[in-house]
Amino acid sequence: MSTVYVNIGTNLGDRHSNLSRALAGVAAGYRLLAVSSTVESEPWGFASEHGFLNLCAAFDSGASSPLEVLDAMQEVERSISPASHRNPDGSYADRIIDIDIVHIEGIEMHSPRLTLPHPHLHDRDFFLLPFREVSEKIHGD
């Protein structure tokens, strides 16, 4: 068992509903341990008139490997919206839902599909602030 921290973000459509649907999708496969409050942020890495809502959720990965968790999170994303969060040239795009694994306790990895901890965890307040809030809820830091 490892505690997985994911950041869930959305900047299109009914953003609160998108977050709720994503949390329900995560909870359908894993036991949620804590969820942060929602933070609002400007788009990062691209220009858009649509602001983001973000939150962090932590859950018990059970017997799932990091790549199995990644596959499960991508399936939750696809169940909400099949649209990519990147343009054909690889640049970021507006999105209905985006779930990023930002940290898995006790695991550090660098693979073509997944880097842990997330390489931008400490660069993005919309990752870091909700992550700290959830970590405090779990560990009492």
N, C-alpha and C positions, 0 to 999 in steps of 0.2 A: 504494500500500500504506500502510495505517495500522495501528498497534497499537491494538486494542480491549481494554478492560478491562471485564469483567462481574463482578457479584456474584451468586452463586447461593446461594439460601437455601431452607430447608425446615424445617417444624415439625410435620409429620404423617407417620404411617406409618414405614417403614424409612428414616430420614433419611440414613443413609450410602449406601444403595442409590439413593435419590433423587438425591443429589449425583453419584454415579457415572454414573447414566443421563443426567443433564443434561450432564456433561462429555463423555460418549460422543456425545451429540447435537451438541454444539458441534464436537467433533473430526471428526465426519462431514462437516461443511461447511467447516471452516477449519483451518488449521495452528496447533495450540496452541504457544505460546511458553513459558509458565510457569503454574504453579498454586500457590496459597498453601496453607499448612496450614489446617486447619479450625478455626474459632472457634465457641464456643457463646455465645449471647446471649439475653437476654430479648426478648419481642416489643416492637416499637417502634411507637407510635401506636395501640395497642389492647391490651386485657387478654386474656390467655389463660394457661391452665395449661401450655401446650406451649411449651417452649423451642426456639430455632432453632439450626440448624447453618448456618454460612455459610462460603464460600470465595470467593476471587477467581481468575479465570482470564484470561489475556491471550492473544490470538491475532491473527494477521495477517488483516486484512479482505480482502486481495486487491484485486479491482476493485469490491467491493461498496460502495455508498453507505451512509451512516449509517442511512437508513430501510430499506434492504435488509437490513442487519444486524439492525435491530429486528424486521423481519418474520421473519427466520430464527430469532431467539431466541424469539419468540412461538410459532413453529411447534414448536420444541423443547419449550417449556412444554406446549403442547397435546398433543404426542405422549406426554407423561408423565401429564398430568392436564388434562382439559378444564375443570375447576372454576376459577372466577375467584378471584383473591386479594383481591377486594373484595365487600362485601355490596351488596345492591341500593341502599342509601342512599349508597354511595360510601366507606364506612368500611372499614378493613382487616379481613381475616378470616384465620383459620388457612389454611395452604396446603401442598400436597404439594411444589410447586416454584415458585420465583419467580426470574426472571433479569432483572436490571437492568443496563443499560449505564451504567457510572459515568463512563467517560472514553474518548475516542478521541483519540490524540495528534494534535495539530495542528488539531483541529476544535472550534469553539465554535458552538453553534447553539441557537436557541430557536424551537420550532415547537409546534403543538398536540399532536403525537405524541411529541416527543423534545426534551429539554433537555440540552445537554452543555456543561461537565461536569454530572453529576447534581447537582441543587440541594442535596441533603443529603449529598453525599460527605464533607464535613468535619464534619458534625454527628453522624455515626453511626460509632462505633468498629468495628462489625461490617462496615462498608464500608471505613473508612480503614486499619485495621491490616492486613487482607489485601492491600489495594491497595498499601500501602507495601512489603510483603514481596515482592510480585510485581514491582513497579517496581525494587526493589533487585536482584532476580534477573536482570532484563533489562538494566538500565543500570549495575549495580554501584555504585549510589549509597551 
